[in-house]
């Protein structure tokens, strides 16, 4: 009897949570539509001779008088709404998606993204990952778009191509770790465990953490995989091996061994073959290509950085890759 009552209460709580989420979503939709209409009005007025700073100041003052204490309708806020409208008014791809992310996220994208392609990328990423404003700002500051686009150009092993989706990057940023100056691999692993929420933000929320030093037994001996995840999109186990130095070819055979053990002992019938990620402090792409040329296992080799990268460097690399001019940032 008690069990049934708990179950009923649990269902009721879920109904309340879902209703509150729907209400918040509706409120956000109405706010975004209001900001869009305000931006459209101000953009239209800007074509008139009388438009200027004094006009915006007057509008802000009158709105404050009509709605005492209202937030976001000061001079700065009104200019943001105008820029919001003018940024997307001719962008049919975005106009259907505007109300699906928060105003704070829109402001971060408009102020930091330089091209329409980059804006599209972060809008879709926000929708998929349900980012908070802090999480989105971190991704933009870490050059996630540039790193993602540069990673797409890397040649993937055939088994990973066969999985139809590549959730891996060629470079990961883990600036959130507080590591000692002469850290070792166990320090790196423990740091990632302590900051798993931030690490999941970096690798993607489709990754579900299973365990550290995950044991597989072969020939009566125990072997430990640094970090083991399950990827919901790929429907497979993902083994992470962490290295504090430069990539070495012998890392490939060790990962081959781990993946074979996982597939024979842990993989379920409905799951895809396990995938490996070797995370090194640095790598030479030619050495990686040689080392992986004869392996049939689906695995990747990526670098990690312990501080936020220089976005200008990433943008220049991407510019060279796609041969397009780099847009200057607004003053």
PLY file of the C-alpha trace (Angstrom):
ply
format ascii 1.0
element vertex 331
property float x
property float y
property float z
element edge 330
property int vertex1
property int vertex2
end_header
0.00 0.00 0.00
2.79 2.39 0.94
4.68 1.48 -2.23
1.68 2.37 -4.40
1.30 5.71 -2.63
4.96 6.54 -3.26
4.55 5.59 -6.91
1.46 7.80 -7.23
3.28 10.71 -5.61
6.22 10.18 -7.94
3.97 10.38 -10.98
2.35 13.52 -9.62
5.74 15.15 -9.11
6.65 14.39 -12.72
3.40 15.98 -13.91
4.17 19.13 -11.90
7.77 19.27 -13.16
6.70 18.84 -16.77
3.97 21.47 -16.45
6.40 23.97 -14.93
8.90 23.32 -17.71
6.18 23.84 -20.32
5.15 27.08 -18.62
8.74 28.37 -18.58
9.14 27.42 -22.23
5.98 29.35 -23.12
7.19 32.38 -21.16
10.50 32.28 -23.03
8.69 32.07 -26.37
6.62 35.15 -25.53
9.69 37.08 -24.36
11.66 36.29 -27.51
8.72 37.31 -29.69
8.39 40.57 -27.75
12.13 41.34 -28.10
11.88 40.57 -31.83
8.95 42.97 -32.29
10.69 45.68 -30.27
13.84 45.20 -32.37
11.80 45.38 -35.56
10.14 48.62 -34.43
13.45 50.24 -33.47
15.10 49.07 -36.70
12.28 50.65 -38.72
12.54 53.89 -36.73
16.28 53.99 -37.36
15.61 54.82 -40.99
14.14 58.13 -39.91
16.26 61.24 -39.53
15.16 61.73 -35.93
16.60 58.39 -34.82
19.63 58.61 -32.54
20.91 58.13 -29.01
18.47 60.73 -27.70
15.58 58.80 -29.24
16.65 55.54 -27.61
17.09 57.31 -24.27
13.58 58.75 -24.58
12.06 55.36 -25.41
13.86 53.74 -22.47
12.63 56.45 -20.10
9.03 56.22 -21.28
9.01 52.42 -20.94
10.39 52.71 -17.39
7.65 55.23 -16.53
4.98 52.95 -17.94
6.39 49.83 -16.28
8.39 50.84 -13.17
11.20 48.40 -12.40
10.99 46.55 -15.73
14.33 44.99 -16.62
16.13 44.92 -19.95
14.57 48.03 -21.47
17.36 50.48 -20.77
19.41 52.00 -23.59
21.74 49.01 -23.82
18.89 46.52 -23.78
17.01 48.30 -26.57
20.09 48.36 -28.78
20.49 44.62 -28.17
16.92 43.98 -29.32
17.52 46.05 -32.44
20.70 44.11 -33.22
18.88 40.81 -32.51
16.26 41.64 -35.14
18.71 42.97 -37.71
21.01 39.96 -37.31
18.32 37.42 -38.11
15.64 39.25 -40.12
16.85 37.80 -43.45
17.94 34.44 -42.02
15.09 32.02 -42.74
16.94 29.12 -41.12
17.12 30.86 -37.76
13.77 32.67 -37.61
11.93 29.37 -37.06
14.25 28.47 -34.14
14.55 31.77 -32.26
12.17 30.94 -29.42
13.80 27.58 -28.70
16.73 29.07 -26.78
16.93 31.67 -24.03
17.52 35.40 -24.46
20.80 35.10 -22.54
22.03 32.52 -25.02
20.96 34.69 -27.94
22.97 37.59 -26.52
26.07 35.41 -26.13
25.80 34.12 -29.71
25.16 37.54 -31.26
28.03 39.18 -29.38
30.63 36.43 -29.85
29.86 34.55 -33.09
31.34 36.14 -36.21
29.51 34.40 -39.07
26.03 33.11 -39.79
27.43 29.56 -39.94
28.85 29.91 -36.45
25.58 31.37 -35.15
23.62 28.51 -36.71
26.00 26.01 -35.14
25.61 27.37 -31.60
21.84 27.76 -31.87
21.48 24.11 -32.90
23.95 23.05 -30.21
21.97 24.96 -27.57
18.76 23.24 -28.65
20.39 19.80 -28.65
22.34 20.12 -25.40
20.01 22.51 -23.51
22.90 24.76 -22.48
22.71 27.28 -19.70
24.15 30.73 -20.43
27.34 29.84 -18.52
27.80 26.58 -20.41
27.26 28.22 -23.79
29.72 31.03 -23.01
32.31 28.46 -22.01
31.87 26.57 -25.29
32.21 29.74 -27.37
35.25 30.91 -25.39
36.90 27.50 -25.84
36.53 27.74 -29.63
34.20 24.74 -29.75
32.86 25.67 -33.20
36.34 26.02 -34.71
37.56 22.82 -33.07
34.48 20.95 -34.29
34.87 22.19 -37.87
38.60 21.40 -37.91
37.88 17.90 -36.54
35.37 17.23 -39.33
38.16 17.50 -41.87
40.20 14.74 -40.23
40.13 11.33 -41.89
38.14 8.97 -39.72
38.80 5.24 -39.38
36.36 3.25 -41.51
34.71 1.53 -38.51
33.84 4.93 -37.00
32.49 6.16 -40.35
30.25 3.10 -40.34
28.65 4.28 -37.11
27.12 7.19 -39.10
28.01 9.79 -36.49
31.30 11.18 -35.25
30.88 12.73 -31.79
34.64 13.09 -31.29
36.84 16.16 -31.57
40.46 16.30 -32.61
41.22 18.63 -29.69
39.68 18.83 -26.22
39.94 21.71 -23.77
39.98 20.78 -20.08
40.91 24.11 -18.52
38.76 23.38 -15.47
41.33 21.01 -13.92
43.41 22.22 -10.99
46.46 20.03 -11.53
49.88 20.22 -9.86
52.75 21.48 -12.03
54.34 18.03 -12.41
51.13 16.01 -12.68
51.02 12.34 -13.65
48.38 10.29 -15.44
46.56 9.34 -12.19
46.32 13.08 -11.36
44.79 13.73 -14.78
42.28 10.90 -14.33
41.31 11.98 -10.81
40.97 15.58 -11.97
38.52 14.54 -14.69
36.55 12.44 -12.19
36.28 15.39 -9.79
35.11 17.61 -12.62
33.02 15.07 -14.54
30.16 17.51 -15.14
32.53 19.91 -16.91
34.18 17.06 -18.81
30.78 15.83 -20.04
30.06 19.37 -21.22
33.25 19.22 -23.29
32.80 15.74 -24.78
29.00 15.94 -25.16
26.00 14.95 -23.07
25.39 11.78 -25.05
28.32 10.36 -23.08
27.28 8.58 -19.88
30.10 7.89 -17.43
30.39 4.27 -16.27
33.59 3.97 -14.20
37.25 4.83 -13.78
39.97 2.17 -13.98
37.38 -0.20 -15.40
38.65 -3.77 -15.02
38.72 -6.38 -17.76
40.25 -9.78 -17.07
42.17 -11.65 -19.75
44.29 -14.75 -19.17
43.80 -14.53 -15.44
45.19 -11.00 -15.24
43.37 -7.73 -14.56
43.74 -4.77 -16.91
42.39 -1.28 -16.21
40.81 1.12 -18.69
41.29 4.71 -17.50
37.72 5.90 -18.13
34.76 4.02 -19.58
31.65 5.69 -20.99
28.55 4.65 -22.89
27.47 6.81 -25.82
23.71 6.94 -26.30
23.83 8.13 -29.90
26.40 5.58 -31.04
24.95 2.89 -28.77
28.37 1.60 -27.79
30.96 1.58 -25.03
33.71 4.21 -25.33
37.10 3.64 -23.67
39.28 6.67 -22.85
42.99 6.24 -22.30
44.81 9.27 -20.84
48.43 10.11 -21.64
50.39 13.03 -20.18
52.93 13.15 -23.02
53.09 12.97 -26.80
51.32 10.20 -28.71
53.32 6.99 -29.18
52.49 4.27 -31.75
52.41 1.56 -29.09
49.29 3.15 -27.59
47.29 1.76 -30.53
47.96 -1.92 -29.76
47.00 -1.40 -26.12
43.70 0.22 -27.11
43.10 -2.61 -29.62
43.45 -5.03 -26.73
41.00 -3.12 -24.52
38.38 -2.84 -27.25
38.60 -6.54 -28.02
38.14 -7.34 -24.33
35.14 -5.01 -24.05
33.50 -6.46 -27.15
33.97 -10.06 -26.05
33.11 -9.61 -22.39
30.95 -6.49 -21.89
29.23 -5.51 -25.14
25.58 -6.49 -25.41
24.06 -7.99 -28.55
22.10 -4.85 -29.41
25.16 -2.57 -29.05
27.68 -1.47 -31.67
31.40 -2.34 -31.42
33.25 -0.45 -28.71
35.16 2.72 -29.63
38.45 3.97 -28.22
39.70 7.50 -27.60
43.39 8.04 -26.82
43.74 11.47 -25.23
47.32 12.82 -25.35
49.00 16.09 -24.45
50.18 16.36 -28.07
50.38 14.33 -31.27
51.91 14.29 -34.71
49.17 13.57 -37.26
51.53 11.71 -39.59
52.68 9.41 -36.77
49.05 8.81 -35.79
48.11 7.97 -39.40
50.97 5.48 -39.72
50.18 3.87 -36.38
46.50 3.45 -37.18
46.80 2.47 -40.83
46.44 -1.28 -40.20
44.14 -1.37 -37.21
40.52 -2.41 -37.75
39.37 -1.11 -34.39
37.26 2.06 -34.28
39.43 4.52 -32.39
40.56 8.14 -32.41
43.59 10.02 -31.13
43.04 13.55 -29.82
44.99 16.24 -28.00
43.96 17.99 -24.82
44.74 21.52 -23.66
44.81 22.62 -20.03
43.92 26.24 -20.78
41.51 28.03 -23.08
42.97 28.17 -26.60
43.72 31.33 -28.56
40.56 31.68 -30.65
42.39 33.78 -33.23
44.73 30.86 -33.92
41.79 28.48 -34.33
39.95 30.94 -36.57
43.02 31.37 -38.77
43.37 27.60 -39.11
39.73 27.31 -40.07
40.05 30.22 -42.48
42.98 28.52 -44.21
41.06 25.25 -44.37
37.90 26.59 -45.96
39.61 29.45 -47.83
37.24 32.17 -46.77
37.92 35.71 -45.51
37.85 36.23 -41.74
35.24 38.78 -40.69
36.44 41.57 -38.47
34.87 41.78 -35.04
32.50 44.67 -34.47
33.93 47.55 -32.54
0 1
1 2
2 3
3 4
4 5
5 6
6 7
7 8
8 9
9 10
10 11
11 12
12 13
13 14
14 15
15 16
16 17
17 18
18 19
19 20
20 21
21 22
22 23
23 24
24 25
25 26
26 27
27 28
28 29
29 30
30 31
31 32
32 33
33 34
34 35
35 36
36 37
37 38
38 39
39 40
40 41
41 42
42 43
43 44
44 45
45 46
46 47
47 48
48 49
49 50
50 51
51 52
52 53
53 54
54 55
55 56
56 57
57 58
58 59
59 60
60 61
61 62
62 63
63 64
64 65
65 66
66 67
67 68
68 69
69 70
70 71
71 72
72 73
73 74
74 75
75 76
76 77
77 78
78 79
79 80
80 81
81 82
82 83
83 84
84 85
85 86
86 87
87 88
88 89
89 90
90 91
91 92
92 93
93 94
94 95
95 96
96 97
97 98
98 99
99 100
100 101
101 102
102 103
103 104
104 105
105 106
106 107
107 108
108 109
109 110
110 111
111 112
112 113
113 114
114 115
115 116
116 117
117 118
118 119
119 120
120 121
121 122
122 123
123 124
124 125
125 126
126 127
127 128
128 129
129 130
130 131
131 132
132 133
133 134
134 135
135 136
136 137
137 138
138 139
139 140
140 141
141 142
142 143
143 144
144 145
145 146
146 147
147 148
148 149
149 150
150 151
151 152
152 153
153 154
154 155
155 156
156 157
157 158
158 159
159 160
160 161
161 162
162 163
163 164
164 165
165 166
166 167
167 168
168 169
169 170
170 171
171 172
172 173
173 174
174 175
175 176
176 177
177 178
178 179
179 180
180 181
181 182
182 183
183 184
184 185
185 186
186 187
187 188
188 189
189 190
190 191
191 192
192 193
193 194
194 195
195 196
196 197
197 198
198 199
199 200
200 201
201 202
202 203
203 204
204 205
205 206
206 207
207 208
208 209
209 210
210 211
211 212
212 213
213 214
214 215
215 216
216 217
217 218
218 219
219 220
220 221
221 222
222 223
223 224
224 225
225 226
226 227
227 228
228 229
229 230
230 231
231 232
232 233
233 234
234 235
235 236
236 237
237 238
238 239
239 240
240 241
241 242
242 243
243 244
244 245
245 246
246 247
247 248
248 249
249 250
250 251
251 252
252 253
253 254
254 255
255 256
256 257
257 258
258 259
259 260
260 261
261 262
262 263
263 264
264 265
265 266
266 267
267 268
268 269
269 270
270 271
271 272
272 273
273 274
274 275
275 276
276 277
277 278
278 279
279 280
280 281
281 282
282 283
283 284
284 285
285 286
286 287
287 288
288 289
289 290
290 291
291 292
292 293
293 294
294 295
295 296
296 297
297 298
298 299
299 300
300 301
301 302
302 303
303 304
304 305
305 306
306 307
307 308
308 309
309 310
310 311
311 312
312 313
313 314
314 315
315 316
316 317
317 318
318 319
319 320
320 321
321 322
322 323
323 324
324 325
325 326
326 327
327 328
328 329
329 330
